[in-house]
Each structure stands twice: as structure tokens, then as C-alpha cells.
Amino acid sequence: MPRALRFLLLGVLAACDSKSAPPTADLTADQTAALDQARVLVAVGAKAEPHQALELLTTAFGPAPRHAEAAFLMARAAFRDEQRPRCTQALDAYFALPAADHPDWSAEAWVLRGWLLEREGRFAEAPPLYAKALEIQPRYGYAMFRTGNALAEAGDEAAALPWVERALVERPALLEGHFLRAQLLRRLGRGEEAERATEIHRLVNQAGDNGASTREALQEKFAALEQLETRLPQWVEGRLQLARMRTKVGQGALALQQLTALLRERPVGRDGWQLWIELARVQIGNASARTEFDQLLGAAPDLPTELRSELRALAARGLRQ
Amino acid sequence: MRAALPTSLLFAAGGCGGDDATIDDAAIVNAATGFVDVTAASGIDFRHVNGASGQMYFVETNGSGCGLFDYDRDGDLDLYVVQGGALPGYVAPDSVAGSGSDSKASPLTSRLYRNDGNLHFTDVTAAAGCGATVYGTGCLCGDYDGDGWRDLFVYGLGRNQLFRNRGDGTFEDVTAKAGVGDERYAGTALWADFDRDGDLDLYVGNYVKWSLALHRTCALPPAAQSYCHPDVFDPEPDLLYRNEGNGTFTDVTFRVGITRRDGKALGAVASDVDDDGDLDLFVANDSTPNFLYRNDGAPGELRFTDVSEASAVSYDRDGRTQGCMGCDFADIDGDLDQDLIVTNLAMESNAFYLNDGAGHFDDQAALRGISRSSRIDFGWGVRFFDFEDDGDADLLTVNGHLHAGVTLYDASQTWAQKAKLLVNDGKGRFTPCGPSAGPFLEQPVVGRGLALGDLDGDGDLDFVINCNSNSPVVVERKGATGGHWLRLALHGRGKNGDAIGARVEVVAGAATQRQELRGAASFASWQELTLHFGLGAALRAERITVRWPTGDHEEFGPLDCNDVHRLEQGSGRTAE
């Protein structure tokens, strides 16, 4: 499976996790089956087959579904299959439905509308549509990125750059964001910053969008993650990957040290805490780990109560005496 | 040399375009003409052997290219077809056409076919002595020693081979003497006079570290096993050889700035992308960043600067690497700078990089109509050329999947795929043509290398596709193109007699066109060296300006349309 397929529209999809579907009581068995399959076929991953999803949905629901999820998935599939008229038709159908009030879908649907205009070269018309997405989801990083992209294409690099940088605050590893940022800085005559941005893009590409599995490639990925730890410290997932890789190559103590620093700096995120517990148990033993865990948690007074409780439960299970 | 004038201008509107086509002037030639497969009567009995036996050796997938060149200087284009080879477990049939004999008794080799005229060819490999035995990816057919006879360089997995054309219809293997017999897995190569010292230097783009000892397969359910992605193998650094002018070459790769080690090369083209008078080097890499080396050397000097990331050709529009294969440059929007096409894996779409004139690029594949039309294609050979002779560069791509059994696990893909022709609206937006541009475009092939040239001397461009594990296809352009044309055969001074690297501007009517003469383009294939310009309704080109590889400028013309003109360096008017 081509790697590009796995990452196509990753930005959009990552911003809009599918939530529970509307009631399907009125659907036929064929329609229900088509929806079930289409959800998988338009997701990011090895099974992504947007063309197949599009045909399934069209057969089951017609070209303009009167069902919100079907219309939304059809729009997404048609966009990914580069079938612009069918995407437009599905989006029209989606927005015509009174039930089209699912915030994630609606935000993405506005992004698709804007993106379609970009594909036609109508760049100046796209930002207002991305603004509608951002009204629904103010932290929708991909909508910010597309706004920056449309402005850049329309020739307003100075206005585009802040949008791209805002997108990177929300999505620190957004590859296309780093790429565009480097281009914009270069066009704005900020050569040294452009060089640094180019290097970060290269490192993110090596660290993230890299399916290479040879020893040499893994070493490159490891080196990239190490550099990004300081150059892109806000990319928490990258730092977690680095900790995991360090553990695998026998650098568990360093990984624990790095992870402890991460949690002091950015204590949010269950995954980081869980990894810390696993590492600490092995590196310093349960008793010391429990003491240190309590100190770390104590140093993060702003953690939501629910997460705090969950973490205490995790530690209780993971660091038993 | 005057060819027949088009007897009619047969325009038929609406021949190209999809459901959201934006071109309203996509007029093309009569549907009964266009591209027609004439292989059956061509006398070409070659069959490509990739050596497959079910072991899924990685090397089986890429071959091979081909070359169109006049090896015997009789005025027509001969054909060299690159062969793969046998691999462990491969069982040869009792006879393999094109091997010249029982294939079990003689090794598989690449083949040379002499053009007999009338689109008929004769296998002269044995007599010529140029049957390369390397498991071939592609070939170059340039005159490296400046004796006026075009030579052959065949590269692939194993020892690359250089055959010197003796000028008497035979070749001698001079690989050892020349010092170019590197044994790494080469994915591409080109000739170019990068240092402007008058002879052709050799670039060899290597692919991955692969050998039978490193063989592995990868599962791709429900197929029991499949070819591995190139990610599974490490990249192999490329090579630049300086031509010493005495039949030998020196590896100067790292000392002149060709320093990247992270590319898996399958395509390379030289072009003056920043319009500063020297040839820069673009390398298309598979699943790794593409390279662009800016030539910063003074005349006589080889010196490159890596501007890959800064020029924005390393990645696609989204900043991601792609599975890049073939590549070509042309001015597609009439601003006279060189824009870039790169063919990619299926589901990635081909990339199209618009040049801003200073060597900075912007991937506009989606905006220009290239992305959608190429999305399901597994692209290899690619050429810009003026299909309609209307004065702009159209686009031909050749496609074919790696895996004969791909449909088992991917219903959207087939092993054999149709070639695709996209026509330019004159403003740089492309629309696909269907069968109205010729029945061949409805004929799936397992395409790899693509070489364009006027095989029958009638003034339009025919082509040959070498096909993986299949026979090559000879495609004739039939009927009138719809416009007038001008063909220019350059003859330079010194050892680069074919003037590879020259830049030519043609002014006809209100339009100015610019082309470069390349030492390789497409995928693994060598192209005809005569430049073809479509003139539309113009009956002559008022002025032709040649920038020779030595840097001299000369003007020629006016020249009449529908003719082949030979331009000798030193015979024109000196120009600024």
C-alpha cells in the first residue's frame, strides 16, 4: 500500500475523529452495511479505498444522500478520489439536511468546500469557508493551515504565515505546515528562519512520515527525534516515540530522564504518564517510582481532576508494592 | 529531408476532457488517427524478461528502458531495448523471442534493432556486439568520446557497461578502460556537459542496496507474498563521473558537491532551471526526497550546491516524499522557464512543479489538472511534447503496476495500465485525452521506459515503450497533427557534437518557445536528439536562437515549417 495513501488527508481526519453516528433506525440493511464499510474505507490506514467507499455509498444512498453521515462520508470519499462534482453534490446534500449538526463532520465539510475552491484556483474565496469550520471548532489546526495555504496562493504571504504558525501550535507535527512555513519565510526574505524551518520539516519528515525499516533508516529516525526534542519540544508524540526508541536500544535511564522532563514541562496526556510508569518501574523500582510519581503529579496542579484520578489508578496498578 | 506537408488540419472539438474539464479549446486530431500500435509489423521480436519465478525479487519490478538513436548514421532512428535477466528459480521457456537463439543456451541480453525504414526493424545485436548482459534498468545513447558515433551505456543491477561505437556497425565494450563499471544497483543515468569543457560527463543515480543476499519478501494480504516497499532497503549513493576527454572517466561525486546519500534514484534530468547558463541536475528519488543540485561551477569546473529543499522539489505539495520514477522538464506556461513533471506511484498522483524562473518550484499538480488524471496510474516513462503542434507542451505518461497479481489485493489496480495523454490549453492546464487521440491510448501495457522520436521520418513524433515482462510496443503517430511544425537537428563544435545541453528558442508569429536538448529524460530511456517544435498556423519560424553548450549564442532563420533543419554551430549569426 503506497505510503501516501496512509497519510492522505491525515490532517483533516486527525482533526475530526468520528463520533457516534446518528440513529440508523430508518436505514435498510444494505445502507447500514454500506455505512459500516465506508467508515473503514475512508479512514486513514491500510484499508483506505475512497473510490470503493464512494461507489458503495452511491449504490446504497444515491448521489445525494438524505442521511448526514452518508453524505459526509461520501463527500470525504469523493474528495479523496478527486471527484470534485460528486464531492460538491455530497456536500450540498449534507448541508441541506437538518440533521447535519455533527460538529466534527460539519467543520470538516466546510474545509472540504474551501479546499475544492482551492483546487479550482479560487484561492481568495476559500478562507471564509475555513472560517466557518473554525467557528465550529476554534482549535481546528488543519482549517488554520488551509487558510494559510489559500492566502499564500492568493499572494498574501504575510497574512498566510501567522495562520500556518497557529496551525503548528495545534498540530506541531503537521508536515505540510512545516513545509509551507519554510516556503513562506523564504518568500518573505527571512532566509535564516527559512533554513531552520526547512530543517525542521526535514526532521519531521524523517521522524514521522517514514515507513523505512532498515537499521540505517531507524538510526536516522532516532537521530531526527533526538534533534526535534529540542527544536520542536511541543511535539509531545515525538518525544514519546523517542523515549520508546531509547528504551529499546538500552537507554532506559535516559528515556526516563527525558520523559520526566517532558511531564514536568507538559503534564497533559495519559500516554506519557503510562509510559513513565512502565519505565520508572524498570529503571528505579516500584517504591521509588511511586514516590517520584506523587511528586510529579503534585507539580501539575492544573491537571483535570478526572485525568488525575485516572493517573492515580494507573500508578496504583502499574507500581504495586 | 523535407517531409510531407500535412494535407489537412483535422480538428474535432471535445476530444479530451473529464467531467470537470475546464478547457474549451481542447481540439485534437481526427479520431481515426492519432497513436496506433504498429508493433506486429515492426519485426521487433524482443520480449523483456524480469526473471520472475514467484520469489518476488525486488529487482524484477523496475525494468526496463529503451533508447532511440541513429547508431549507423543513416538518418533514421534505431532502437535499443534494455533487457532484465534471469534470476534464481527462473525457468526460461524453450525459446525466448529476441534472444536470437534458444534462451537456455545463450544469455539474455539487451538488443539493438536497426531501422530499415517503413517502421520495420532488424535485430543486429550479434553483429554489432552490443548485447549488454547487465540486469538492465536503462540506457544512454550519447557520443561520449566525440568521434561522431553514438555510443551505448547500459546500467542496472550488476556491472554497468559502456559500449563504444566503432563507426563500422560494431561496438566494443570499453567499460574497464573507461572506469565506469560500477556494480551497484543503478536506477537512472544521464549525459551532460556540466563543466562546459566540451565533453559529456556521466551521472549515474543509484537506487537501493540490493542483491540476492539481501533479498526478502513482504506480505500484502491476501497475496501470500509480495514485493517489498523500497523503505525496506537502504539508499545507495549516486555517482558523477567527469569525462577526462581521453576515453576515461573519474569519479568526482563527493568532491564536487554531489553529497546526498539519502536518495533512491529512479529518474534524472539536467536542465538550466535558474537560467544562468549552465546545467543543473534534478534527481527523482523513490520514497525519499528528490534532489536538485544547482550548478555553481565556472566553465571548466564542476561544483554543485544542494538546493533540494530550498527549491521545493524534494517533496510534494504537502511536504511528503513520493514514489518518484520518471521525470522531464519543459516550459508549459509560455514563460520560457523549465517546469518539471515527475511520475509517481498509484494513489500518489504525479507531481508537477512550476518554476518561478529563478529555480524555485511550486507543486501545482492539482491546480493544473495533472493530479486527478494521474491518481490511479502507476507512472513511469513521461515526456512533454507538442502533440497537436499548436505551440505548447502536452504530456504523455506510461503506466504499469509492479506486481502482476496486484488486482488480488487492490481492486483499483491492474498490472497493465493505459498510457495517458494530457493536452495543454496553452496556459498550462491539462486535460486528458481518450481514444480520440488514437486507439493505443485504450490499450493497457505494463509500461516502463518511454522513448519519443520520429521513427518513420514523416515529421511527427512516434514512440516506443519497453514493457516489463512483455514485448515492447511501437506506436506510430498517424494522420495530421493539426498544426505546422519545425524540427531542428543541432550540430555542435567539439566533442559534444550532438550539442546535448543546448537551449533553443523559436520565434514564430507572436509566440516564442524554448526547449532544451537533453541527455536522457523520461524513465531509463534515451530520446531522439532532434528537437520538435509545433508552430500552429505559422508557416515559418522567423528567428531561432541557439545557446550552444559552450555558452555561445547564435541566431538562425527564418526557416520554413514542416521541415527538418540542421543547425551547425558557427554557421548562424552571432547573437547576444
Contacts between the chains, C-beta under 8 A, distances in Angstrom:
chain1	res1	chain2	res2	distance
A	1	B	220	7.4
A	1	B	410	7.8
A	2	B	323	6.4
A	2	B	345	4.6
A	2	B	346	6.5
A	2	B	347	4.8
A	2	B	348	5.7
A	3	B	229	7.4
A	3	B	231	7.4
A	3	B	287	6.8
A	3	B	323	7.8
A	4	B	316	8.0
A	4	B	320	6.4
A	4	B	322	6.4
A	4	B	323	7.7
A	4	B	344	8.0
A	4	B	345	7.1
A	4	B	347	6.1
A	4	B	348	4.2
A	5	B	347	4.7
A	5	B	348	7.9
A	7	B	318	7.9
A	7	B	320	6.3
A	8	B	347	7.6
A	49	B	411	7.7
A	49	B	412	7.0
A	51	B	376	7.8
A	51	B	412	5.7
A	52	B	411	6.9
A	52	B	412	7.5
A	81	B	375	7.5
A	82	B	349	7.8
A	82	B	366	8.0
A	82	B	371	6.5
A	82	B	372	3.9
A	82	B	375	5.4
A	84	B	20	5.0
A	84	B	372	7.9
A	85	B	19	5.6
A	85	B	20	5.6
A	119	B	366	5.3
A	119	B	367	7.0
A	120	B	22	7.9
A	121	B	367	5.5
A	175	B	318	6.6
A	175	B	319	4.5
A	175	B	320	6.1
A	176	B	317	7.5
A	176	B	318	4.1
A	176	B	319	4.7
A	176	B	320	7.6
A	177	B	319	8.0
A	178	B	319	6.4
A	179	B	312	8.0
A	179	B	315	6.1
A	179	B	318	7.0
A	179	B	319	2.8
A	180	B	319	7.4
A	182	B	309	7.5
A	183	B	312	6.0
A	183	B	362	8.0
A	186	B	310	7.0
A	186	B	360	7.6
A	194	B	310	7.8
A	195	B	310	8.0
A	198	B	309	4.7
A	198	B	310	6.6
A	201	B	309	7.4
A	201	B	315	8.0
A	201	B	319	5.8
A	202	B	289	7.6
A	202	B	309	6.2
A	205	B	289	7.6
A	205	B	315	7.2
A	205	B	319	6.7
A	205	B	320	7.1
A	205	B	321	6.8
A	209	B	320	5.6
A	209	B	321	7.3
A	210	B	231	7.7
A	211	B	229	6.7
A	211	B	231	4.6
A	211	B	287	7.9
A	212	B	231	4.1
A	212	B	232	7.7
A	212	B	287	7.8
A	213	B	231	6.0
A	213	B	232	5.8
A	214	B	231	7.7
A	214	B	232	6.7
A	214	B	233	6.5
A	214	B	234	4.9
A	216	B	234	4.6
A	217	B	231	6.9
A	217	B	234	7.0
A	220	B	262	7.6
